[in-house]
């Protein structure tokens, strides 16, 4: 099982809401830890900000079945390349630039280590030559054409993208792995999560007038980003009358953790990113809010 962090991720979102509303929580009730509330309506936590009741629920998301087996291979197959690329691009990354490479999920499947090392060396040479030429983008803007090629000595295509750093943000080189084919497995998993969580939150809205909040937790550094999740989630939420008032994604695979609004009061991640930069906010592993993002009440 993946290690998810229900309490801590919800804590960070609640602190974000407190900051946004300029109010401290009160009347806190931990519904999943024993109460008379029926099991089909239990949520992670209920609380008030001023006179408004909130109900918040959490669910972990995974990109496909068998993800853990792939993740367990990542340390030996991909981290050496990531470390070598970070060292080679040190001067760029020192300026807050984020360079991201996209590789097929099966890039090194069934390959012996001498071949893996040769491919890693060829990729490193291409990264070092190409990264300085990449056009800058705003952070986490994946829309549009990435720089894609099949470097010499590499038996598959790879892509690179550059994000200009935000003031005070640490630069880095990171790898994302892409499945071959459709996003159907991810969409199906998110749809199942919505089917389970939406009705529970809707009961709080109907019976108690609660403002409802859903937190997706993502601990996948390889296949998931906020744009992909937003594109999978928004049609599902848009087709249902019981969608929560606010939905966030918290990525817990790096330090600090990053939280992103997916849908808040009818405005999507893409809408919010167009009017605020940065739209994400940061928290530590206890859920303590570190750097705020969008704070306007939308």
Secondary structure, DSSP 4 states (H G I P E B T S, - for coil): -----HHHHHHHHHHHHHHHHT--EEEEE-GGGS-SS-GGG--SEEEEETTEEEEEEEEEE-SSTTHHHHHHHHHHHTHHHHHHHHHHTHHHHTTT-EEEEEEETTTTTT--HHHHHHHHHHHHHHHHHHGGGPPEE-TT---S--EEE--TT-SS-EEEEEEPPPTTPPPEEEEEEE-SS-SHHHHHHHHHHHHHHHHHHHHHHHHH-PEEEEEEEE--TTT--HHHHHHHHHHHHHT-TT--SEEEEEE-SSSSEEEEEEEETTEEHHHHHHH-S---EEE-TT--EEE----S--
